[in-house]
Amino acid sequence: MKRTSKSVFFIVFLLIAGLTYTTVFGVYTHFGDRSDTVIRSASDIRFGIDIRGGVDVTFAPADSKVDATDAQIEAVKNVIEKRMVNSGITDYEIYADTNNNQVIARFPWKSDEESYDVASAIEELGKTAMLEFYIGEGTTGSDGTMTKPSGDPILTGEDVESASAAYDSESREPVVQLKLKSSGTKAFAEATEQQYNNGNGKISIWLDNEQISAPSVNSIITDGNAVISGSFSEYSEASSLATLISSGALPFSITTASYGTVTPTLGERALDLMVLAGVIAFVLVAVFMIVMYRLPGVVAVIALVGQMAGTLAAISGYFSVFNGFTLTLPGIAGIILTIGMSVDCNVITAERIKEEIRKGKTIDGAVAAGCKNSFSAILDGNVTVLIVSIVLMGVFGPPDGLFATILKPVLFMFPAATTGAVYSFGFTLFVGIVLNFVMGMLASRLMLKSLTRFKFLRKPWLLGGERG
């Protein structure tokens, strides 16, 4: 039997410690007067309406003379819904009121919102997002307004297949990367060839009749990949633009007919109380595990810290290039449930090891047999919960989301039911179970096998046997 190296414990421990630290405090870089987020901290988590409150807004056509069809109102609803999902807002309610030509939406505040300005909170959701590319750049008139270049646009938002925010590999500045559809690839190749042959001419990019970038053409682009750069001071600005582009344009300009704030249903101090309760519960669980199971209990506590950190990292989005998720009260319930399953996983393993020790097996033999004999019971319980979490995310998540797409052959029989609170529960449940495999069944076992290589820890009573 191949033994686990003594150094494995320290490697796993440092990885968990590093994950925990970066999850709690984040990682930020500074370039001159610009600060960029590399790894989001726990403070960047967006909390649901039930915990922090949010915004209630009604959108209507900006032109009162517009007689919108039912299909157009549904299109407005779908675009706004997609913009919220792309921004990591997974706790929301949205309705299409076709009788009154309105779309009603309710969503939580941003994580960094301090002024609670409703107008700024809803600004991006209602933008028309008319994206256009022109040969040449705009000209500024005497009144300060900028005029588009003459001629028709070479590309519009309809020609864009996808848009994503990223960092330029050389300048480290935020950019928006565009992948063009086949309809736009040829036209863009011809335009860049023309401007390149004209001596690095420019192609200007306009959003809602405002020039946002006018880069020089330094090469002929034939693969359909374009980059918008030079107009973003922060990564979040590039991410917002990418969200607007990828969610599509509205069928007509809309305005905010009415808006208001939504107070948190749990009260303002609910989050602080939940955090305090969580800390107390964790301390009690840690003491119980260490007292009852000794060395396996210590290992279980370390793995539990890693699972909690990993769950918070998944919710916050951790790396800034990924969107986070909205954490609701049911989502917190999902975290608590999976933490309980993680403790249960370690309890089952520790009990099996204790049984083997009392049968008279050696330290190495007891640990190996205990881990092996507990595997199937832990696997079965976790897989069944994993399936439930996938179904919850498929049924109550975004209609075009990954799990909804996977379950489409089944879900077509049911009406759409986008309920962010339940989706949050399914998401935290899914993440917790996946991390349970990583922390509870892999990391904890590696650490335990590594620790039992140290002579001063090779004592049966440390694994549940009688004190000699």
Order of alpha helices (4+ residues) and beta strands (2+ residues): alpha-beta-beta-beta-alpha-beta-alpha-beta-beta-alpha-beta-beta-beta-beta-beta-beta-alpha-beta-beta-beta-alpha-beta-alpha-alpha-beta-alpha-alpha-alpha-alpha-alpha-alpha
